[in-house]
């Protein structure tokens, strides 16, 4: 297949050039209802609907089918599906399409909230695999190999292993070995690869999840490739899981009127990735290393060494400083990082080399940064006491209970009736159905004090819980 082709995008452009008369939705009528100088006016020319020749995402036979086949060919999948509701809908659909009610699933605990939401909707019985804590990086990474091995042995009836690869910071592990281990026990591997759509573009980048043999993989095209926000791919390459089952849920969960702008951007993003040359990526790698050296000039942070995705640049802030203060200084110069934690600032480098003007802006911003007021160093709490852990109570049991609001000083020992989610990255520090521990409360307080945002109401005062005991009993 010719990876320079963009059949869906080309068809939309051809359609727009006909200057068609619209007696159909959408209501902007090919952009004519927007003002002459509006940015929307041009974009709207590609914002079409399921007209003759433009195909149908939910029953593709023409240009959408062709675009999906081109993507499957490039990424190395048997089937690829375009997603217009982000990796969230892909994660939920792959779970619902693979797991039935009350079936046991092995799940990496530091997963995205969409994984937990999918498990709850499926009525599954998750067994959480705690990530290891990397003392040098000062953060959790991924479950150890022996943890996964013990879980597979302890739960031979498990219907899937769900992993995140790479993580938000670009860290990876030997996924190929884990997949082979799981497959030896007939356990399919589902991977949230939201941050890895670009991994096939260079041999110096980590192996992609599909190359490692994963059964179902979900990728966010908009995170690293030039696609619009909410554009993602779902790939299936499995002998165990049926694409028909996943398609069924995608038809339920995705809009019946999908955005052709998003679909076209998935078509062109695949072309962009597939046509990067080794020379392109070698030049980019050299430029990123030079940028990391530029960042290393500051004494306010340490640029973390990267043995995974070298397009992720992690600044580990000195113990006496608050990362949010330093991020605010960068933002005041028009430089916006992706993520700020209690210890790190994450910069996501794009797939194109930064211009000299932008490099000069970063250099000047660093030189102009004033040393912030020092703070007392705080040791982060260690959250996971057990490497393999089930929920204290099942999702079904929680459905029968009425949650109550509890202040933080009363929460320890209760069962969480909601997930507590810092955002970004959208990974719950406390999952619904877990027993609230002293370490949970300490970590939440630390992150609140570090000006980290949460997707929870009343986070300052407390949380919704089911009253319980340390044994996880509801009453």
C-alpha positions, 0 to 999 in steps of 0.5 A: 500500500502507498503510505503517501496516499490520503484517500479520505482527506483527498476525497473531502478536499475534492468534494469541497472544491465542487462548491456544493449546495447544502441541503443537509447538516451540518448547519454551517453550510460549508462554512458560509455561516461563519464570518469571512475572516473566521478561522472556522470558515476554512476548516468547515469545508472539511466538516462534512457528513455521510454524503454520497462518496464520503463513506460511513465510519460505522459501516465503512466500505469506501474512503474511510475503509481504505484509510483504516486499511492504510493505517493497519498496514503501517502500524502492523495490525490486522484491523485498525479503527478510527476513533473520534472520542479519544483514547478514552472511547478506545480503552472502554470499547476494548475492555467491553469487547474483551471482558464479561461481567464478573470476569477477573482482569489483571490491571496495571494500577497506575492506569488512566481513569478510562481503564477503570471506567471501562472495568466498572462498566463491564462489571469486571473484577479487577486485580491491580498490579502495583507499579514499582517505585523508581527512587532515582526518578522519584515516581512510580513506573510500571509493575515488575515482571515477577509481580505480573508473573505471580498474578498470572499464576495466582489468577489462571482464570484471568481474561486479560492483562491491561498495561500502560506503555509507554507511561506519561513520562516516556518510560518503557519496559520489556513489553515483548517478554511480558506479552509472551509470558501472558500468551503462554497462559492464553491471557490476551494483553490490552495496551493503552499506548496513548503516548506511543503513536510515534514509536515506529518512526525511529529505531532509536525509539522503543518497540511499539506495543503492536511490534511487541505482540499485544492483542489490542492497542489504543493510541492517541494520534493527537498527542504526538502526531499531527492530528486534531484533539480527540483523534485516536486509533484502535488496533487489533492483532489477536487470535483471541479477541474478536474485532466484531465484539469491539466494533459493536461497542464502538458503534454504541459509544461513538457519535452517530455523526462523527467529525470528518475533520477528526477522521481526515486528520487521522488519515493525514497523521498516518501519512506523516508518521509513515513517511518520516525517513531515518534521516528525518528522525536522526536529525530530530534526535540530534536536535532534541539532545541539543535542546536537553543540553540547553535546558541543563544550563539551569541550576533549578532542575536536573534534566532526567536521563531518558532510556525510553521515549527521547521526545519526553523531557523530564525536569526533576526540580530541586528539593527546595523548590515547588515545580508549579512556581517554576512552571509559572515562570516558563508560562509567563514567557509563553512556554507551556509544559505538558505536566507539573507534579510535586517533583517534575515538569514534563516537556513534550517535544514535537516531531519537528525540530524547533526553530532558532527563534523558539530556541532563543525564547527558551534560552532567554526564559531560562536565563531570566528565571529568578530563584523562587522562595525555597520550601521545606522538602517533603517526602512523597508517601508510598501508596501501594502496600501490596504488589497484587491487590483486589478491590475491597468491594466489587462494583456490583456491591457498591451499586447497592450502597449510598455514598456519604461525604467524609472530611479528610480527617475521617476518611482513613479506613473508609472505602472510596466511592469515587476515584480521586484524579489529578489531571493531568495525567488522569491517573487516579491516586485513589480508585473507587472501591479501594480502602482509603489509607493514611498514605492516600490522604498524605499524597492527596494533601501533598499534591493539593499543596503543590497546586496540582489540579484534581477532577473532583468536587470538594477536594479541599474538604474531603471525598465521597466514601462508603463507610467501612472498616479496614477489612473492607466491609460495608455497613 
